[in-house]
Amino acid sequence: MVIMEPTNLHQLSSASERGKRLRYIRDELLHLSRREFCQRYATLKISTSSLQNWEEARFGGLKEHHLKRLLFVFEKEKLVCEKYW
């Protein structure tokens, strides 16, 4: 039997599923509105519209290069999250 490792984020979950997880982390775990989240992490230059697009899976949703920026945020908040979440 051959077990293949996923080679990218899109092989593991749909854009909609990734968006739901991102919103859960922001809303339920961090207790931040989109605006508060973007203001708190202004150095990452994530706009509220981009965050909304990722959460609502617009335009393909959260991409791998976006996730790298978010992992930085999660780490600062003491949330354990890996690239393939």
Residue, then its C-alpha position, 0 to 999 in steps of 0.5 A: m500500500v502506498i500512502m501519499e503525503p499531501t503536496n499542498l493545502h488544496q489536497l487536504s480540504s476545500a476552500s470553504e472548510r479552511g475558511k470555516r476553521l479560520r473564522y472559528i479561530r478568529d471569532e471563537l478562540l481569539h474573540l476578535s472581529r475582523r477589524e480587530f484582528c487586522q488592527r492587532y496584526a497590522t504589521l502583516k498587512i492583512s486587510t479586512s476584505s482579504l480576511q473576509n474573502w478567505e473566511e467566505a472562500r471567495f476567489g479560491g479562499l485561503k491560499e498556502h502563502h496566506l496561511k504562512r502569515l496566519l501561522f505567525v499570528f497563531e503562534k503569537e497567540k499560543l495556538v498550535c497549528e500546522k501548515y496542513w490544518 
